[in-house]
C-alpha cells in the first residue's frame, strides 16, 4: 500500500468527496474556514512530538493562519496512532472554549472504535460547522479562502 493509498483502508474516494462537500456546504454559511488532514502515522522524526504540535505545524504549512479574520479550523487525524487534534486560529479561540474541541475528539474516538470512520469525521466537521455558523456569520464579500479537499499526508 503506497504512502497516500493507506486512506483507502478507512475511507473510500466517495467518502472523501462527501467530506469535502460537507465542508463546502458549511462554509457557504460562515466566514470560517475548515480543513481536514489525514495522516497514516507519525513520521520517524515526529514520534516524540504531540499530536497538537503536529497539527499546529500542519496548520501553518496550510497557511490557515492567513485567513482574513483568523477563523481557520484544522481537524488532524493520525489513524494508526489514534490521535485527533483540532486547531483553531486566534479569531475562533477568543470565542470558543477548548473543551468543546476535546468533546468532539472524544466522540470521534467512539465512532472510530466501531470502525465508523466517515461517520466520525462527519460528526466532527458537523459540530465544528455548527460553531462556525453560529459564531462567525458569512459576510457579503466572503470568499472560500482555502480548498475544501481532504489533505492526505
For each residue, the residues with C-beta under 8 A, 3 or more apart:
1: 5 6 8 9
2: 5 6
3: 6 40
4: 7 152
5: 1 2 8
6: 1 2 3 9 10 40 79
7: 4 10 11 16 38 40 79 152
8: 1 5 11 12 13
9: 1 6
10: 6 7 38 79 117
11: 7 8 15 16 19 38 117 118 121
12: 8 15 16
13: 8 16 17
14: 17 18
15: 11 12 18 19 117 118
16: 7 11 12 13 19 20 149 150
17: 13 14 20 21
18: 14 15 21 22 118 122
19: 11 15 16 22 23 36 118 121 122 125 150
20: 16 17 23 24 148 149 150
21: 17 18 24 25 148
22: 18 19 25 26 122 125 126 129
23: 19 20 26 27 34 35 36 125 129 148
24: 20 21 27 28 144 148
25: 21 22 28 29
26: 22 23 29 30 32 34 125 126 128 129 132 133
27: 23 24 30 32 33 34 144 148
28: 24 25 138
29: 25 26 129 133 138
30: 26 27 71 129 132 133 136 137 138
31: 68 69 71 136 137 138 139 142
32: 26 27 71 72 73 92 132 133 135 136
33: 27 64 67 71 72 73 144 145 146
34: 23 26 27 72 73 74 75 125 128 129 132 148
35: 23 62 64 72 73 74 75 146 147 148 151
36: 19 23 74 75 77 121 125 150 151
37: 55 58 62 74 75 76 77 150 151 153
38: 7 10 11 77 79 150 151 152 153
39: 42 54 76 77 78 79 152 153
40: 3 6 7 78 79 80
41: 78 79 80 81
42: 39 46 47 49 54 78 81
43: 46 47
44: 47
45:
46: 42 43 49 54
47: 42 43 44
48:
49: 42 46 53 54
50: 53 54
51: 54 55 76 78 81 83 84 85
52: 55 56 85 87
53: 49 50 56 57
54: 39 42 46 49 50 51 57 58 76 78 85
55: 37 51 52 58 59 74 76 85 86 87
56: 52 53 59 60 87
57: 53 54 60 61
58: 37 54 55 61 62 74 76 87 151 153
59: 55 56 62 64 65 72 74 87 89
60: 56 57 63 64 65
61: 57 58
62: 35 37 58 59 74 146 151
63: 60 66 146
64: 33 35 59 60 67 72 73 74 87 89 146
65: 59 60 70 72 89
66: 63
67: 33 64 70 71 72 89 145 146
68: 31 71 145
69: 31 91 136
70: 65 67 89 90 91 92
71: 30 31 32 33 67 68 89 91 92 132 136
72: 32 33 34 35 59 64 65 67 88 89 92 146
73: 32 33 34 35 64 86 87 88 89 92 128 132
74: 34 35 36 37 55 58 59 62 64 85 86 87 88
75: 34 35 36 37 84 85 86 121 124 125 128
76: 37 39 51 54 55 58 83 84 85 86 87
77: 36 37 38 39 83 84 108 121
78: 39 40 41 42 51 54 81 82 83 84
79: 6 7 10 38 39 40 41 82
80: 40 41
81: 41 42 51 78
82: 78 79 109 112
83: 51 76 77 78
84: 51 75 76 77 78 105 108 109 124
85: 51 52 54 55 74 75 76 105
86: 55 73 74 75 76 101 104 105 124 128
87: 52 55 56 58 59 64 73 74 76
88: 72 73 74 92 93 96 101
89: 59 64 65 67 70 71 72 73 92 93
90: 70 93 94
91: 69 70 71 94 95 136
92: 32 70 71 72 73 88 89 95 96 131 132 135 136
93: 88 89 90 96 98
94: 90 91
95: 91 92 135
96: 88 92 93 100 101 131 135
97: 100
98: 93 101 102
99: 102 103
100: 96 97 103 104 127 131
101: 86 88 96 98 104 105
102: 98 99 105 106
103: 99 100 106 107
104: 86 100 101 107 108 123 124 127 128
105: 84 85 86 101 102 108 109 124
106: 102 103 109 110
107: 103 104 110 111 120 123 124 127
108: 77 84 104 105 111 112 120 121 123 124
109: 82 84 105 106 112 113 120
110: 106 107 113 114 120
111: 107 108 114 116 117 119 120 123
112: 82 108 109 115 116 117 120
113: 109 110
114: 110 111
115: 112
116: 111 112 119 120
117: 10 11 15 111 112 120 121
118: 11 15 18 19 121 122
119: 111 116 122 123
120: 107 108 109 110 111 112 116 117 123 124
121: 11 19 36 75 77 108 117 118 124 125
122: 18 19 22 118 119 125 126
123: 104 107 108 111 119 120 126 127
124: 75 84 86 104 105 107 108 120 121 127 128
125: 19 22 23 26 34 36 75 121 122 128 129
126: 22 26 122 123 129 130
127: 100 104 107 123 124 130 131
128: 26 34 73 75 86 104 124 125 131 132
129: 22 23 26 29 30 34 125 126 132 133
130: 126 127 133 134
131: 92 96 100 127 128 134 135
132: 26 30 32 34 71 73 92 128 129 135 136
133: 26 29 30 32 129 130 136 137
134: 130 131
135: 32 92 95 96 131 132
136: 30 31 32 69 71 91 92 132 133
137: 30 31 133
138: 28 29 30 31 142
139: 31 142
140:
141:
142: 31 138 139
143:
144: 24 27 33 148
145: 33 67 68
146: 33 35 62 63 64 67 72
147: 35
148: 20 21 23 24 27 34 35 144
149: 16 20
150: 16 19 20 36 37 38
151: 35 36 37 38 58 62
152: 4 7 38 39
153: 37 38 39 58
